[in-house]
């Protein structure tokens, strides 16, 4: 029993030790301060550093606890589409850990920008495990025009059913318009009723005024001139 206790305790200590020694990474948006490090990374990945420099605002970077840049990924958004591109790491030993953090950021950006589809030409198994599939000709026809011609193989992940959302919005809009029409008709009906009431009150006041004037003419005061 003591041996079992020792083994279990040792196992817990080893697990705790592994948790304590895991590297701490942080994902954030790239800034101009990252440019030199990014250009070094892009060149090491044989990516067009000069072209990507002009697209700095598209990039998310990952850094360690000391603030050292370890990797980067471009995320370009066009309407309901997002393109994951130019992925690179200084040390691929931690690439999948970094990709998991990038994926969390991608999901947040996609949700904030109303993205329906994710596109990439990155072929790491990590992305295929998430559900990215090779885009056939029909799918490629949905690629935003500014990203075409579609050279090389593209992979796509459908985040939301666009047709279902459009249909739901159409139904909601139709229901909204029907409700607005009903509200407008009610408002016009109330206006007509109010107009009728005001007209009746006006006639009533007019009749009362005429009656009062007639009364004065019939019962003229003896103190008025001519009496």
Residue pairs with C-beta under 8 A, 6 or more apart in sequence:
23 64
23 65
23 94
23 97
24 64
24 65
25 62
25 63
25 64
25 70
25 94
25 97
25 98
25 101
26 62
26 63
26 64
26 65
26 101
27 60
27 61
27 62
27 101
27 102
27 104
27 105
28 60
28 61
28 63
29 57
29 59
29 60
29 61
30 38
30 56
30 57
30 59
30 60
30 61
30 72
32 56
34 56
34 59
34 61
34 69
34 72
35 53
35 56
37 69
38 49
38 52
38 53
38 56
38 59
38 61
38 69
38 72
39 49
39 53
41 69
41 71
41 72
41 88
41 89
41 90
42 48
42 49
42 52
42 86
42 88
43 49
44 88
44 90
45 86
45 88
47 86
47 88
52 59
52 74
52 86
55 74
55 76
58 74
58 75
58 76
58 85
59 72
59 73
59 74
59 75
59 86
60 72
60 73
60 74
60 75
60 102
60 105
61 69
61 71
61 72
62 69
62 70
62 71
62 72
62 98
62 101
62 102
63 69
63 70
64 70
69 90
70 89
70 90
70 91
70 94
70 98
71 87
71 88
71 89
71 90
71 95
71 98
72 86
72 87
72 88
73 84
73 85
73 86
73 87
73 88
73 102
74 83
74 84
74 85
74 86
74 87
75 82
75 83
75 84
75 85
75 105
75 106
75 109
76 82
76 83
76 85
76 147
77 83
77 109
77 113
77 115
78 144
78 146
78 147
79 144
80 114
80 115
80 116
80 117
80 162
81 115
81 116
81 117
81 118
81 119
81 143
81 144
81 147
82 106
82 109
82 110
82 113
82 115
82 117
82 118
82 119
83 118
83 119
83 120
83 147
84 106
84 118
84 119
84 120
84 122
84 127
85 120
85 121
85 122
87 99
87 122
87 124
89 95
89 98
95 124
95 126
96 126
99 124
99 126
99 127
103 130
106 118
109 115
110 118
110 159
115 159
116 158
116 159
116 160
116 162
116 165
117 142
117 156
117 157
117 158
117 159
117 162
118 132
118 156
118 157
118 159
119 135
119 143
119 147
119 154
119 155
119 156
120 127
120 132
120 154
120 155
121 152
121 153
121 154
121 155
122 155
123 153
123 155
127 155
127 157
128 155
130 157
131 157
132 155
132 156
132 157
133 155
133 156
133 157
134 153
134 154
134 155
135 143
135 150
135 153
135 154
135 155
135 156
139 154
139 156
140 150
140 154
143 150
143 154
220 227
221 227
